[in-house]
Amino acid sequence: MNVKTCIFVAALLILLAGCAHHSLRSGDDGIHLFLRHPDATHVHAASSLDGYTLHEATRTGRGTWEIVLPAEKEFTYFFIVDGEVYVPQCAYKESDEYGSYNCVYIPGM
């Protein structure tokens, strides 16, 4: 590889390391939604469970945010990161009436 290519690859890896990442984990208290977004100062989640009311996520350290929601039934959700709607890469998505998408949580999936 030439020097320019090495610099480009290094810069790309640095940028990707700071990108948001989303994951789910089941717990006794519900489904835990995690969003890794190191540069965020405020993160909220909204779901169809309660008409998309905003709920503040808790920063758990190293740029990861967490919110716990009931896990008994299917629901759609998205995040608000520093005032901007953010729909992460998720296994299941559903289009909404605003021309965007929401993530879908399906119990047992």
N, C-alpha and C positions, 0 to 999 in steps of 0.2 A: 504494500500500500504506500501511496505517496503521502507527503506531509499534510496536504490539504484534506485528503480523505480521512486521515487519522484525526485531524482537528474536528472535522464535521461529525464523525462518529462519536467522538468524545462529547461534543456539545449536545448532540442528540440524546445520548445516554443521561446526561445531566438534566436536560429538560424533562425526559420521561420519568426520571426519579421523583420529580416534584409533582407529577400529574395525580389527579384524584383516582382513588380506587375504592370500590364498594364491595361489601360482603355482608352476609347474614349469618346469624348463629341462634339456634333455638336454646331457650333457657326455661327454667321452671316458672319464671315471671313473664314470659312472652317471647316474642321474636326480637332479637337485638339487631338493629341496623347499624352498620359501621360505615363511615365514609372517611377515607384518608384524603385529606385536603390540607397539606401543611401551611399553605399561605392564607387560609381562611381565618377571619377574626370572629365571625358569627355564622353559625349553621343552625337552620331550623328544618324540620321535616313536616310534611303535610300528607294526610292520607284520607281516603274515602271513608274510613271508619267513623269520622266525626265531621264530615263536610269540609274537609281540607283546612281545618283549623291549624295554625302554625304552632308547633311545639319545639321549644329550644333543645338542641342537642347538647350533650356534655362533652367537653374536650377531655379525652382520656390520656393524652400525652403523645408526644412525637407526631403531632399533626393529625391524629385520628379523633373522630367525633362519633358519639354513640347516642342512640335513642332506643327505648324499648316500647314496643307496641303489642297489643293483644294478638295472640297467634291462632285463635280459634277458627277464624273464617278468612276467606280470600279478601284482599283489599288492594287498591292501587295507591301509589305514593310517589313523591318526588322531594327534592331538597331545595332549600333556598340558601345559597351561599353568598354572604355579604350583600344581600338584597337582590341577587339574581337567581332566577330559576335554574336549577341544575338537575338534569335527569342522567344518572350514571349509566354505564353499560350494565345491563341486568339480563338475567336469563329469560325473563318474560316481560314483554311490553305491550301496551294497549294504547291506541290513539285516543286523544281527547278531543273535545269540541273546539279547541283553540288551535288546531293544526299541529300540535306537538304530541309527545308521548308521555306516558307515566309507566313506572315499573309496576309489575304485578307480583304480589306475594300470594302463593298458593300453598296452603298447609300441606305438609308431607312431600312437597316437591323440592 
